[in-house]
Amino acid sequence: MARPGGQSQFSARPTPRTAKHAVLRQVMDAVAADPGAPHSMESLARDVGISARHLGRLFRGETGLTPGQYLESVRLESAQVLLETGDDPVETVAGQCGFGSAETMRRIFQHTLGIAPTTYRARFRTTAAA
């Protein structure tokens, strides 16, 4: 598959999708099922019956990520899909994905992908239409 001439190469950072530890799988499944929910380390740990500290250790040990980094990556991927396929304003997408504000989502897009959400939408809409 060839990209249009002006389109940058984007590679998503690796996001583990499965975990060996059953508790970690539960947490990851809960986040993936509803990335826009107000997930906190404490609430995720409480839902699976362990301490937040233990959850952090499990995450880092098995995935190399903190729970917050994993949550951010799942939210980013969710936002990318919504921007590529939907017509909702960026503010709405940010809310649906749990970013809290369009500015927060913009900062994460800029930091991770090097472009703003609106630019991302424009580039990948062009690719899909071509």
N, CA, C and O atoms as CSV, one atom per row, in Angstrom:
chain,resi,resn,atom,element,x,y,z
A,1,MET,N,N,0.837,-1.181,0.000
A,1,MET,CA,C,0.000,0.000,0.000
A,1,MET,C,C,0.881,1.244,0.000
A,1,MET,O,O,1.780,1.369,0.832
A,2,ALA,N,N,0.637,2.132,-0.897
A,2,ALA,CA,C,1.433,3.353,-0.986
A,2,ALA,C,C,0.672,4.522,-0.376
A,2,ALA,O,O,-0.547,4.631,-0.510
A,3,ARG,N,N,1.426,5.399,0.303
A,3,ARG,CA,C,0.837,6.611,0.858
A,3,ARG,C,C,0.854,7.685,-0.208
A,3,ARG,O,O,1.708,7.657,-1.094
A,4,PRO,N,N,-0.089,8.652,-0.143
A,4,PRO,CA,C,-0.009,9.793,-1.045
A,4,PRO,C,C,1.318,10.510,-0.811
A,4,PRO,O,O,1.876,10.440,0.284
A,5,GLY,N,N,1.827,11.199,-1.834
A,5,GLY,CA,C,3.138,11.820,-1.795
A,5,GLY,C,C,3.437,12.675,-0.589
A,5,GLY,O,O,4.539,12.600,-0.047
A,6,GLY,N,N,2.480,13.496,-0.143
A,6,GLY,CA,C,2.743,14.407,0.956
A,6,GLY,C,C,2.451,13.848,2.331
A,6,GLY,O,O,2.636,14.545,3.329
A,7,GLN,N,N,2.006,12.626,2.408
A,7,GLN,CA,C,1.593,12.086,3.697
A,7,GLN,C,C,2.775,11.545,4.480
A,7,GLN,O,O,3.607,10.816,3.941
A,8,SER,N,N,2.844,11.902,5.751
A,8,SER,CA,C,3.910,11.431,6.619
A,8,SER,C,C,3.673,9.986,7.019
A,8,SER,O,O,2.554,9.476,6.976
A,9,GLN,N,N,4.764,9.347,7.408
A,9,GLN,CA,C,4.671,7.991,7.938
A,9,GLN,C,C,4.253,8.068,9.400
A,9,GLN,O,O,4.857,8.808,10.178
A,10,PHE,N,N,3.243,7.324,9.775
A,10,PHE,CA,C,2.812,7.272,11.161
A,10,PHE,C,C,2.915,5.840,11.624
A,10,PHE,O,O,2.426,4.926,10.961
A,11,SER,N,N,3.539,5.649,12.742
A,11,SER,CA,C,3.533,4.314,13.326
A,11,SER,C,C,3.094,4.474,14.767
A,11,SER,O,O,3.702,5.208,15.547
A,12,ALA,N,N,2.047,3.786,15.096
A,12,ALA,CA,C,1.525,3.870,16.459
A,12,ALA,C,C,2.521,3.223,17.403
A,12,ALA,O,O,3.181,2.241,17.063
A,13,ARG,N,N,2.615,3.790,18.591
A,13,ARG,CA,C,3.510,3.152,19.548
A,13,ARG,C,C,2.891,1.824,19.950
A,13,ARG,O,O,1.667,1.703,20.009
A,14,PRO,N,N,3.707,0.846,20.222
A,14,PRO,CA,C,3.179,-0.472,20.532
A,14,PRO,C,C,2.332,-0.462,21.803
A,14,PRO,O,O,2.747,0.041,22.847
A,15,THR,N,N,1.159,-1.021,21.684
A,15,THR,CA,C,0.251,-1.109,22.813
A,15,THR,C,C,-0.069,-2.577,23.046
A,15,THR,O,O,-0.685,-3.218,22.194
A,16,PRO,N,N,0.335,-3.113,24.174
A,16,PRO,CA,C,0.033,-4.519,24.433
A,16,PRO,C,C,-1.479,-4.748,24.479
A,16,PRO,O,O,-2.209,-3.984,25.110
A,17,ARG,N,N,-1.926,-5.765,23.831
A,17,ARG,CA,C,-3.362,-6.056,23.785
A,17,ARG,C,C,-3.747,-7.224,24.673
A,17,ARG,O,O,-4.918,-7.382,25.015
A,18,THR,N,N,-2.792,-8.030,25.044
A,18,THR,CA,C,-3.103,-9.164,25.911
A,18,THR,C,C,-2.097,-9.195,27.051
A,18,THR,O,O,-0.988,-8.670,26.952
A,19,ALA,N,N,-2.516,-9.817,28.113
A,19,ALA,CA,C,-1.645,-9.947,29.277
A,19,ALA,C,C,-1.768,-11.368,29.804
A,19,ALA,O,O,-2.814,-12.004,29.675
A,20,LYS,N,N,-0.697,-11.851,30.391
A,20,LYS,CA,C,-0.721,-13.196,30.954
A,20,LYS,C,C,-1.478,-13.239,32.274
A,20,LYS,O,O,-2.180,-14.208,32.561
A,21,HIS,N,N,-1.336,-12.202,33.065
A,21,HIS,CA,C,-1.962,-12.143,34.383
A,21,HIS,C,C,-3.455,-11.822,34.224
A,21,HIS,O,O,-3.819,-10.838,33.580
A,22,ALA,N,N,-4.307,-12.653,34.810
A,22,ALA,CA,C,-5.761,-12.500,34.661
A,22,ALA,C,C,-6.260,-11.139,35.144
A,22,ALA,O,O,-7.138,-10.549,34.514
A,23,VAL,N,N,-5.723,-10.641,36.234
A,23,VAL,CA,C,-6.145,-9.347,36.772
A,23,VAL,C,C,-5.809,-8.239,35.785
A,23,VAL,O,O,-6.611,-7.334,35.559
A,24,LEU,N,N,-4.635,-8.314,35.208
A,24,LEU,CA,C,-4.217,-7.312,34.232
A,24,LEU,C,C,-5.090,-7.370,32.984
A,24,LEU,O,O,-5.444,-6.332,32.427
A,25,ARG,N,N,-5.437,-8.569,32.545
A,25,ARG,CA,C,-6.337,-8.710,31.396
A,25,ARG,C,C,-7.680,-8.056,31.678
A,25,ARG,O,O,-8.249,-7.398,30.807
A,26,GLN,N,N,-8.191,-8.235,32.899
A,26,GLN,CA,C,-9.468,-7.618,33.275
A,26,GLN,C,C,-9.389,-6.099,33.161
A,26,GLN,O,O,-10.285,-5.464,32.606
A,27,VAL,N,N,-8.323,-5.527,33.686
A,27,VAL,CA,C,-8.155,-4.072,33.650
A,27,VAL,C,C,-8.039,-3.587,32.213
A,27,VAL,O,O,-8.683,-2.612,31.826
A,28,MET,N,N,-7.223,-4.265,31.430
A,28,MET,CA,C,-7.030,-3.860,30.040
A,28,MET,C,C,-8.322,-3.977,29.251
A,28,MET,O,O,-8.618,-3.122,28.417
A,29,ASP,N,N,-9.090,-5.023,29.504
A,29,ASP,CA,C,-10.375,-5.197,28.826
A,29,ASP,C,C,-11.360,-4.091,29.216
A,29,ASP,O,O,-12.098,-3.585,28.371
A,30,ALA,N,N,-11.367,-3.724,30.487
A,30,ALA,CA,C,-12.267,-2.661,30.950
A,30,ALA,C,C,-11.925,-1.329,30.296
A,30,ALA,O,O,-12.820,-0.591,29.884
A,31,VAL,N,N,-10.650,-1.021,30.200
A,31,VAL,CA,C,-10.225,0.232,29.566
A,31,VAL,C,C,-10.560,0.211,28.081
A,31,VAL,O,O,-11.076,1.196,27.553
A,32,ALA,N,N,-10.277,-0.887,27.406
A,32,ALA,CA,C,-10.551,-0.991,25.967
A,32,ALA,C,C,-12.047,-0.931,25.673
A,32,ALA,O,O,-12.459,-0.383,24.650
A,33,ALA,N,N,-12.853,-1.488,26.560
A,33,ALA,CA,C,-14.305,-1.496,26.347
A,33,ALA,C,C,-14.914,-0.102,26.445
A,33,ALA,O,O,-15.904,0.191,25.774
A,34,ASP,N,N,-14.331,0.755,27.273
A,34,ASP,CA,C,-14.881,2.106,27.454
A,34,ASP,C,C,-13.757,3.089,27.750
A,34,ASP,O,O,-13.573,3.497,28.897
A,35,PRO,N,N,-12.999,3.473,26.714
A,35,PRO,CA,C,-11.866,4.369,26.946
A,35,PRO,C,C,-12.274,5.742,27.482
A,35,PRO,O,O,-11.465,6.424,28.110
A,36,GLY,N,N,-13.500,6.145,27.243
A,36,GLY,CA,C,-13.966,7.458,27.686
A,36,GLY,C,C,-14.398,7.521,29.133
A,36,GLY,O,O,-14.666,8.606,29.650
A,37,ALA,N,N,-14.470,6.381,29.799
A,37,ALA,CA,C,-14.880,6.353,31.206
A,37,ALA,C,C,-13.817,7.027,32.070
A,37,ALA,O,O,-12.647,7.082,31.691
A,38,PRO,N,N,-14.221,7.534,33.219
A,38,PRO,CA,C,-13.252,8.209,34.102
A,38,PRO,C,C,-12.398,7.208,34.887
A,38,PRO,O,O,-12.522,7.084,36.105
A,39,HIS,N,N,-11.539,6.507,34.168
A,39,HIS,CA,C,-10.678,5.504,34.792
A,39,HIS,C,C,-9.600,6.188,35.628
A,39,HIS,O,O,-8.928,7.112,35.168
A,40,SER,N,N,-9.452,5.725,36.841
A,40,SER,CA,C,-8.332,6.169,37.668
A,40,SER,C,C,-7.615,4.918,38.143
A,40,SER,O,O,-8.182,3.826,38.146
A,41,MET,N,N,-6.388,5.085,38.534
A,41,MET,CA,C,-5.605,3.954,39.028
A,41,MET,C,C,-6.341,3.291,40.194
A,41,MET,O,O,-6.431,2.066,40.267
A,42,GLU,N,N,-6.862,4.111,41.098
A,42,GLU,CA,C,-7.554,3.597,42.272
A,42,GLU,C,C,-8.818,2.835,41.890
A,42,GLU,O,O,-9.074,1.756,42.424
A,43,SER,N,N,-9.611,3.386,40.968
A,43,SER,CA,C,-10.855,2.713,40.597
A,43,SER,C,C,-10.587,1.419,39.840
A,43,SER,O,O,-11.283,0.426,40.049
A,44,LEU,N,N,-9.590,1.419,38.966
A,44,LEU,CA,C,-9.255,0.198,38.238
A,44,LEU,C,C,-8.771,-0.884,39.203
A,44,LEU,O,O,-9.164,-2.045,39.091
A,45,ALA,N,N,-7.923,-0.500,40.141
A,45,ALA,CA,C,-7.409,-1.461,41.120
A,45,ALA,C,C,-8.533,-1.987,42.003
A,45,ALA,O,O,-8.607,-3.185,42.274
A,46,ARG,N,N,-9.401,-1.095,42.449
A,46,ARG,CA,C,-10.516,-1.489,43.310
A,46,ARG,C,C,-11.437,-2.472,42.579
A,46,ARG,O,O,-11.923,-3.431,43.177
A,47,ASP,N,N,-11.674,-2.231,41.289
A,47,ASP,CA,C,-12.561,-3.100,40.509
A,47,ASP,C,C,-12.046,-4.534,40.416
A,47,ASP,O,O,-12.838,-5.468,40.288
A,48,VAL,N,N,-10.728,-4.714,40.479
A,48,VAL,CA,C,-10.169,-6.061,40.391
A,48,VAL,C,C,-9.660,-6.578,41.730
A,48,VAL,O,O,-9.095,-7.669,41.807
A,49,GLY,N,N,-9.861,-5.792,42.787
A,49,GLY,CA,C,-9.560,-6.257,44.130
A,49,GLY,C,C,-8.091,-6.260,44.525
A,49,GLY,O,O,-7.664,-7.090,45.328
A,50,ILE,N,N,-7.314,-5.337,43.964
A,50,ILE,CA,C,-5.911,-5.222,44.361
A,50,ILE,C,C,-5.605,-3.759,44.667
A,50,ILE,O,O,-6.428,-2.880,44.414
A,51,SER,N,N,-4.427,-3.508,45.210
A,51,SER,CA,C,-4.049,-2.122,45.506
A,51,SER,C,C,-3.565,-1.429,44.233
A,51,SER,O,O,-3.125,-2.076,43.283
A,52,ALA,N,N,-3.656,-0.119,44.237
A,52,ALA,CA,C,-3.187,0.665,43.092
A,52,ALA,C,C,-1.688,0.446,42.882
A,52,ALA,O,O,-1.213,0.376,41.748
A,53,ARG,N,N,-0.964,0.341,43.973
A,53,ARG,CA,C,0.475,0.120,43.880
A,53,ARG,C,C,0.792,-1.223,43.204
A,53,ARG,O,O,1.689,-1.311,42.365
A,54,HIS,N,N,0.046,-2.256,43.584
A,54,HIS,CA,C,0.261,-3.572,42.982
A,54,HIS,C,C,-0.118,-3.549,41.502
A,54,HIS,O,O,0.559,-4.162,40.676
A,55,LEU,N,N,-1.193,-2.847,41.171
A,55,LEU,CA,C,-1.604,-2.725,39.768
A,55,LEU,C,C,-0.491,-2.060,38.956
A,55,LEU,O,O,-0.176,-2.500,37.851
A,56,GLY,N,N,0.088,-1.020,39.497
A,56,GLY,CA,C,1.189,-0.344,38.809
A,56,GLY,C,C,2.368,-1.268,38.572
A,56,GLY,O,O,2.966,-1.260,37.497
A,57,ARG,N,N,2.698,-2.059,39.570
A,57,ARG,CA,C,3.808,-3.014,39.428
A,57,ARG,C,C,3.490,-4.073,38.376
A,57,ARG,O,O,4.346,-4.424,37.564
A,58,LEU,N,N,2.253,-4.581,38.395
A,58,LEU,CA,C,1.862,-5.582,37.386
A,58,LEU,C,C,1.976,-5.001,35.980
A,58,LEU,O,O,2.526,-5.638,35.083
A,59,PHE,N,N,1.461,-3.803,35.795
A,59,PHE,CA,C,1.511,-3.164,34.480
A,59,PHE,C,C,2.948,-2.987,34.008
A,59,PHE,O,O,3.306,-3.399,32.905
A,60,ARG,N,N,3.753,-2.381,34.842
A,60,ARG,CA,C,5.144,-2.129,34.434
A,60,ARG,C,C,5.894,-3.427,34.184
A,60,ARG,O,O,6.676,-3.525,33.239
A,61,GLY,N,N,5.659,-4.413,35.023
A,61,GLY,CA,C,6.355,-5.681,34.865
A,61,GLY,C,C,5.977,-6.440,33.613
A,61,GLY,O,O,6.828,-7.067,32.982
A,62,GLU,N,N,4.715,-6.390,33.250
A,62,GLU,CA,C,4.263,-7.188,32.110
A,62,GLU,C,C,4.213,-6.424,30.798
A,62,GLU,O,O,4.413,-7.010,29.735
A,63,THR,N,N,3.950,-5.131,30.857
A,63,THR,CA,C,3.799,-4.368,29.610
A,63,THR,C,C,4.884,-3.327,29.390
A,63,THR,O,O,5.084,-2.863,28.267
A,64,GLY,N,N,5.587,-2.958,30.455
A,64,GLY,CA,C,6.564,-1.893,30.334
A,64,GLY,C,C,5.941,-0.507,30.384
A,64,GLY,O,O,6.646,0.496,30.267
A,65,LEU,N,N,4.634,-0.443,30.554
A,65,LEU,CA,C,3.902,0.818,30.619
A,65,LEU,C,C,3.299,1.000,31.995
A,65,LEU,O,O,3.087,0.030,32.723
A,66,THR,N,N,3.025,2.238,32.350
A,66,THR,CA,C,2.216,2.490,33.540
A,66,THR,C,C,0.750,2.365,33.125
A,66,THR,O,O,0.447,2.433,31.934
A,67,PRO,N,N,-0.154,2.187,34.069
A,67,PRO,CA,C,-1.572,2.161,33.703
A,67,PRO,C,C,-1.999,3.444,32.987
A,67,PRO,O,O,-2.819,3.404,32.069
A,68,GLY,N,N,-1.444,4.573,33.407
A,68,GLY,CA,C,-1.776,5.841,32.758
A,68,GLY,C,C,-1.316,5.895,31.306
A,68,GLY,O,O,-2.033,6.403,30.444
A,69,GLN,N,N,-0.140,5.382,31.037
A,69,GLN,CA,C,0.351,5.347,29.656
A,69,GLN,C,C,-0.512,4.431,28.795
A,69,GLN,O,O,-0.808,4.744,27.642
A,70,TYR,N,N,-0.909,3.302,29.363
A,70,TYR,CA,C,-1.773,2.387,28.619
A,70,TYR,C,C,-3.115,3.054,28.323
A,70,TYR,O,O,-3.607,2.993,27.196
A,71,LEU,N,N,-3.701,3.684,29.327
A,71,LEU,CA,C,-4.979,4.360,29.144
A,71,LEU,C,C,-4.867,5.434,28.070
A,71,LEU,O,O,-5.745,5.552,27.216
A,72,GLU,N,N,-3.806,6.209,28.108
A,72,GLU,CA,C,-3.606,7.261,27.107
A,72,GLU,C,C,-3.504,6.674,25.702
A,72,GLU,O,O,-4.065,7.226,24.755
A,73,SER,N,N,-2.791,5.557,25.563
A,73,SER,CA,C,-2.634,4.957,24.237
A,73,SER,C,C,-3.965,4.412,23.710
A,73,SER,O,O,-4.251,4.522,22.518
A,74,VAL,N,N,-4.769,3.831,24.585
A,74,VAL,CA,C,-6.079,3.328,24.158
A,74,VAL,C,C,-6.982,4.496,23.768
A,74,VAL,O,O,-7.701,4.419,22.771
A,75,ARG,N,N,-6.948,5.570,24.546
A,75,ARG,CA,C,-7.749,6.754,24.210
A,75,ARG,C,C,-7.289,7.380,22.900
A,75,ARG,O,O,-8.114,7.824,22.102
A,76,LEU,N,N,-5.998,7.417,22.678
A,76,LEU,CA,C,-5.468,7.968,21.434
A,76,LEU,C,C,-5.942,7.150,20.238
A,76,LEU,O,O,-6.391,7.709,19.237
A,77,GLU,N,N,-5.844,5.839,20.340
A,77,GLU,CA,C,-6.303,4.982,19.249
A,77,GLU,C,C,-7.800,5.148,18.995
A,77,GLU,O,O,-8.240,5.159,17.845
A,78,SER,N,N,-8.573,5.276,20.058
A,78,SER,CA,C,-10.008,5.492,19.926
A,78,SER,C,C,-10.288,6.806,19.205
A,78,SER,O,O,-11.153,6.867,18.331
A,79,ALA,N,N,-9.561,7.848,19.568
A,79,ALA,CA,C,-9.734,9.156,18.927
A,79,ALA,C,C,-9.340,9.086,17.456
A,79,ALA,O,O,-10.007,9.680,16.609
A,80,GLN,N,N,-8.275,8.375,17.145
A,80,GLN,CA,C,-7.853,8.249,15.753
A,80,GLN,C,C,-8.960,7.619,14.910
A,80,GLN,O,O,-9.257,8.095,13.814
A,81,VAL,N,N,-9.560,6.565,15.414
A,81,VAL,CA,C,-10.638,5.896,14.682
A,81,VAL,C,C,-11.814,6.841,14.474
A,81,VAL,O,O,-12.360,6.927,13.374
A,82,LEU,N,N,-12.204,7.552,15.534
A,82,LEU,CA,C,-13.336,8.481,15.417
A,82,LEU,C,C,-13.042,9.621,14.446
A,82,LEU,O,O,-13.924,10.045,13.699
A,83,LEU,N,N,-11.821,10.109,14.455
A,83,LEU,CA,C,-11.458,11.192,13.529
A,83,LEU,C,C,-11.419,10.707,12.083
A,83,LEU,O,O,-11.799,11.439,11.170
A,84,GLU,N,N,-10.966,9.489,11.878
A,84,GLU,CA,C,-10.888,8.933,10.525
A,84,GLU,C,C,-12.254,8.602,9.951
A,84,GLU,O,O,-12.469,8.725,8.745
A,85,THR,N,N,-13.175,8.185,10.803
A,85,THR,CA,C,-14.438,7.640,10.308
A,85,THR,C,C,-15.665,8.497,10.590
A,85,THR,O,O,-16.710,8.289,9.972
A,86,GLY,N,N,-15.565,9.447,11.499
A,86,GLY,CA,C,-16.747,10.212,11.884
A,86,GLY,C,C,-16.673,11.665,11.478
A,86,GLY,O,O,-15.670,12.139,10.945
A,87,ASP,N,N,-17.767,12.359,11.747
A,87,ASP,CA,C,-17.859,13.779,11.418
A,87,ASP,C,C,-17.997,14.655,12.660
A,87,ASP,O,O,-18.173,15.868,12.547
A,88,ASP,N,N,-17.918,14.050,13.837
A,88,ASP,CA,C,-18.074,14.828,15.060
A,88,ASP,C,C,-16.947,15.840,15.201
A,88,ASP,O,O,-15.820,15.580,14.781
A,89,PRO,N,N,-17.247,16.995,15.790
A,89,PRO,CA,C,-16.193,17.984,16.040
A,89,PRO,C,C,-15.127,17.413,16.975
A,89,PRO,O,O,-15.390,16.476,17.729
A,90,VAL,N,N,-13.937,17.977,16.921
A,90,VAL,CA,C,-12.817,17.522,17.733
A,90,VAL,C,C,-13.183,17.557,19.215
A,90,VAL,O,O,-12.788,16.665,19.966
A,91,GLU,N,N,-13.929,18.568,19.643
A,91,GLU,CA,C,-14.332,18.667,21.051
A,91,GLU,C,C,-15.171,17.461,21.471
A,91,GLU,O,O,-15.007,16.933,22.571
A,92,THR,N,N,-16.058,17.038,20.598
A,92,THR,CA,C,-16.910,15.883,20.885
A,92,THR,C,C,-16.081,14.608,20.940
A,92,THR,O,O,-16.268,13.780,21.832
A,93,VAL,N,N,-15.171,14.450,19.996
A,93,VAL,CA,C,-14.299,13.267,19.976
A,93,VAL,C,C,-13.474,13.212,21.255
A,93,VAL,O,O,-13.329,12.151,21.862
A,94,ALA,N,N,-12.935,14.353,21.660
A,94,ALA,CA,C,-12.131,14.396,22.894
A,94,ALA,C,C,-12.956,13.936,24.088
A,94,ALA,O,O,-12.465,13.166,24.914
A,95,GLY,N,N,-14.181,14.387,24.193
A,95,GLY,CA,C,-15.051,13.983,25.292
A,95,GLY,C,C,-15.394,12.505,25.250
A,95,GLY,O,O,-15.396,11.832,26.280
A,96,GLN,N,N,-15.685,12.000,24.056
A,96,GLN,CA,C,-16.043,10.595,23.918
A,96,GLN,C,C,-14.878,9.669,24.267
A,96,GLN,O,O,-15.090,8.543,24.717
A,97,CYS,N,N,-13.668,10.137,24.061
A,97,CYS,CA,C,-12.481,9.310,24.304
A,97,CYS,C,C,-11.885,9.512,25.684
A,97,CYS,O,O,-10.909,8.853,26.042
A,98,GLY,N,N,-12.463,10.420,26.467
A,98,GLY,CA,C,-12.018,10.589,27.841
A,98,GLY,C,C,-10.881,11.569,28.047
A,98,GLY,O,O,-10.248,11.557,29.103
A,99,PHE,N,N,-10.605,12.415,27.072
A,99,PHE,CA,C,-9.507,13.364,27.207
A,99,PHE,C,C,-9.844,14.569,28.078
A,99,PHE,O,O,-8.940,15.255,28.554
A,100,GLY,N,N,-11.110,14.832,28.289
A,100,GLY,CA,C,-11.487,15.958,29.134
A,100,GLY,C,C,-11.644,17.247,28.367
A,100,GLY,O,O,-12.577,18.008,28.625
A,101,SER,N,N,-10.747,17.511,27.425
A,101,SER,CA,C,-10.864,18.715,26.602
A,101,SER,C,C,-10.163,18.484,25.267
A,101,SER,O,O,-9.306,17.611,25.134
A,102,ALA,N,N,-10.552,19.287,24.292
A,102,ALA,CA,C,-9.914,19.205,22.982
A,102,ALA,C,C,-8.442,19.601,23.086
A,102,ALA,O,O,-7.608,19.077,22.348
A,103,GLU,N,N,-8.120,20.517,23.993
A,103,GLU,CA,C,-6.731,20.952,24.166
A,103,GLU,C,C,-5.861,19.812,24.700
A,103,GLU,O,O,-4.725,19.640,24.258
A,104,THR,N,N,-6.382,19.043,25.635
A,104,THR,CA,C,-5.634,17.900,26.156
A,104,THR,C,C,-5.392,16.891,25.037
A,104,THR,O,O,-4.287,16.369,24.893
A,105,MET,N,N,-6.425,16.620,24.250
A,105,MET,CA,C,-6.276,15.681,23.146
A,105,MET,C,C,-5.273,16.225,22.133
A,105,MET,O,O,-4.463,15.461,21.607
A,106,ARG,N,N,-5.308,17.515,21.850
A,106,ARG,CA,C,-4.371,18.119,20.899
A,106,ARG,C,C,-2.926,17.939,21.377
A,106,ARG,O,O,-2.043,17.606,20.585
A,107,ARG,N,N,-2.693,18.160,22.662
A,107,ARG,CA,C,-1.341,18.011,23.206
A,107,ARG,C,C,-0.838,16.576,23.066
A,107,ARG,O,O,0.320,16.348,22.716
A,108,ILE,N,N,-1.712,15.617,23.339
A,108,ILE,CA,C,-1.315,14.210,23.242
A,108,ILE,C,C,-1.062,13.824,21.791
A,108,ILE,O,O,-0.103,13.107,21.504
A,109,PHE,N,N,-1.908,14.288,20.870
A,109,PHE,CA,C,-1.676,14.037,19.439
A,109,PHE,C,C,-0.341,14.641,19.023
A,109,PHE,O,O,0.460,13.990,18.352
A,110,GLN,N,N,-0.107,15.881,19.423
A,110,GLN,CA,C,1.120,16.577,19.048
A,110,GLN,C,C,2.344,15.852,19.596
A,110,GLN,O,O,3.336,15.674,18.891
A,111,HIS,N,N,2.268,15.441,20.842
A,111,HIS,CA,C,3.400,14.759,21.475
A,111,HIS,C,C,3.652,13.388,20.859
A,111,HIS,O,O,4.802,13.018,20.623
A,112,THR,N,N,2.596,12.636,20.599
A,112,THR,CA,C,2.729,11.254,20.141
A,112,THR,C,C,2.896,11.139,18.633
A,112,THR,O,O,3.754,10.400,18.151
A,113,LEU,N,N,2.069,11.878,17.888
A,113,LEU,CA,C,2.063,11.742,16.430
A,113,LEU,C,C,2.736,12.904,15.710
A,113,LEU,O,O,3.061,12.803,14.527
A,114,GLY,N,N,2.943,14.004,16.424
A,114,GLY,CA,C,3.594,15.155,15.806
A,114,GLY,C,C,2.681,16.054,15.008
A,114,GLY,O,O,3.155,16.947,14.307
A,115,ILE,N,N,1.363,15.835,15.099
A,115,ILE,CA,C,0.408,16.683,14.387
A,115,ILE,C,C,-0.836,16.897,15.248
A,115,ILE,O,O,-1.075,16.175,16.216
A,116,ALA,N,N,-1.617,17.901,14.872
A,116,ALA,CA,C,-2.868,18.198,15.568
A,116,ALA,C,C,-3.962,17.236,15.108
A,116,ALA,O,O,-3.869,16.678,14.015
A,117,PRO,N,N,-5.002,17.034,15.929
A,117,PRO,CA,C,-6.102,16.148,15.542
A,117,PRO,C,C,-6.777,16.558,14.227
A,117,PRO,O,O,-7.151,15.700,13.427
A,118,THR,N,N,-6.930,17.852,14.009
A,118,THR,CA,C,-7.577,18.302,12.764
A,118,THR,C,C,-6.714,17.961,11.550
A,118,THR,O,O,-7.238,17.589,10.500
A,119,THR,N,N,-5.418,18.083,11.688
A,119,THR,CA,C,-4.508,17.721,10.596
A,119,THR,C,C,-4.535,16.213,10.375
A,119,THR,O,O,-4.538,15.744,9.237
A,120,TYR,N,N,-4.554,15.465,11.463
A,120,TYR,CA,C,-4.641,14.010,11.366
A,120,TYR,C,C,-5.905,13.618,10.592
A,120,TYR,O,O,-5.849,12.786,9.686
A,121,ARG,N,N,-7.030,14.214,10.948
A,121,ARG,CA,C,-8.294,13.906,10.268
A,121,ARG,C,C,-8.192,14.230,8.785
A,121,ARG,O,O,-8.594,13.425,7.946
A,122,ALA,N,N,-7.665,15.390,8.460
A,122,ALA,CA,C,-7.566,15.797,7.061
A,122,ALA,C,C,-6.683,14.843,6.258
A,122,ALA,O,O,-7.030,14.474,5.136
A,123,ARG,N,N,-5.567,14.450,6.815
A,123,ARG,CA,C,-4.656,13.551,6.105
A,123,ARG,C,C,-5.238,12.171,5.902
A,123,ARG,O,O,-5.121,11.595,4.820
A,124,PHE,N,N,-5.861,11.641,6.932
A,124,PHE,CA,C,-6.359,10.277,6.818
A,124,PHE,C,C,-7.713,10.188,6.150
A,124,PHE,O,O,-8.082,9.125,5.650
A,125,ARG,N,N,-8.449,11.256,6.128
A,125,ARG,CA,C,-9.667,11.293,5.317
A,125,ARG,C,C,-9.284,11.284,3.852
A,125,ARG,O,O,-9.935,10.624,3.042
A,126,THR,N,N,-8.237,12.008,3.506
A,126,THR,CA,C,-7.761,12.059,2.122
A,126,THR,C,C,-7.320,10.676,1.686
A,126,THR,O,O,-7.615,10.254,0.568
A,127,THR,N,N,-6.614,9.963,2.560
A,127,THR,CA,C,-6.141,8.622,2.236
A,127,THR,C,C,-7.315,7.675,2.021
A,127,THR,O,O,-7.307,6.865,1.094
A,128,ALA,N,N,-8.328,7.781,2.888
A,128,ALA,CA,C,-9.486,6.889,2.789
A,128,ALA,C,C,-10.283,7.159,1.513
A,128,ALA,O,O,-10.830,6.233,0.916
A,129,ALA,N,N,-10.349,8.415,1.098
A,129,ALA,CA,C,-11.134,8.754,-0.083
A,129,ALA,C,C,-10.408,8.382,-1.359
A,129,ALA,O,O,-11.045,8.168,-2.390
A,130,ALA,N,N,-9.096,8.300,-1.312
A,130,ALA,CA,C,-8.313,8.062,-2.530
A,130,ALA,C,C,-8.406,6.630,-2.997
A,130,ALA,O,O,-7.804,6.270,-4.008
